């Protein structure tokens, strides 16, 4: 059986494996476990002093990218080796910049990523180094989730019900559409079904799924 997870645990998928991250209040560390789907066996595990708010495994399943904080000390986005748990890179946030990473999305080729920080700046980063390679300005909106289109030409960023889902042309960095329609609070997740079809999921007191052309 898959090990019991604590409330607030995070999960991510990687080919035949499931990555789980849960907070251990006794040791005040996050516990990472890589579990084989077929058997439920824990293949490997490691700890981190960061309390994790979001995590995602790269398409090539060689890196785990996480957002997290050590209370009163550091707020960061960082990458770890999926095989060993060893830190590969780390970039720290200033206090005023950090509202907790809510969602992490990789480009289809795995070379770039976006970490949504409930902020008005969308920073596209190099997956291998964490360096910023493109900056998109949301102005008066916020971003809590993101997704790249399957062909890698578009990015969608989503926020609350007063912040529309924004479609970006990554080649030009320009906004090409704003999708308005969610009614019940912020959008927690967004994913492309195809280059022209998008699903968003959100809601606070009531849940809502929207499918967009």
HELIX and SHEET records of a PDB file:
HELIX    1   1 UNK A   95  UNK A   97  5                                   3    
SHEET    1   A 4 UNK A  10  UNK A  14  0                                        
SHEET    2   A 4 UNK A  17  UNK A  24 -1                                        
SHEET    3   A 4 UNK A  29  UNK A  36 -1                                        
SHEET    4   A 4 UNK A  42  UNK A  48 -1                                        
SHEET    1   B 4 UNK A  51  UNK A  57  0                                        
SHEET    2   B 4 UNK A  63  UNK A  70 -1                                        
SHEET    3   B 4 UNK A  74  UNK A  81 -1                                        
SHEET    4   B 4 UNK A  87  UNK A  92 -1                                        
SHEET    1   C 4 UNK A 103  UNK A 106  0                                        
SHEET    2   C 4 UNK A 112  UNK A 116 -1                                        
SHEET    3   C 4 UNK A 121  UNK A 126 -1                                        
SHEET    4   C 4 UNK A 132  UNK A 137 -1                                        
SHEET    1   D 4 UNK A 145  UNK A 148  0                                        
SHEET    2   D 4 UNK A 154  UNK A 158 -1                                        
SHEET    3   D 4 UNK A 165  UNK A 169 -1                                        
SHEET    4   D 4 UNK A 174  UNK A 179 -1                                        
SHEET    1   E 3 UNK A 187  UNK A 194  0                                        
SHEET    2   E 3 UNK A 197  UNK A 202 -1                                        
SHEET    3   E 3 UNK A 208  UNK A 212 -1                                        
END                                                                             
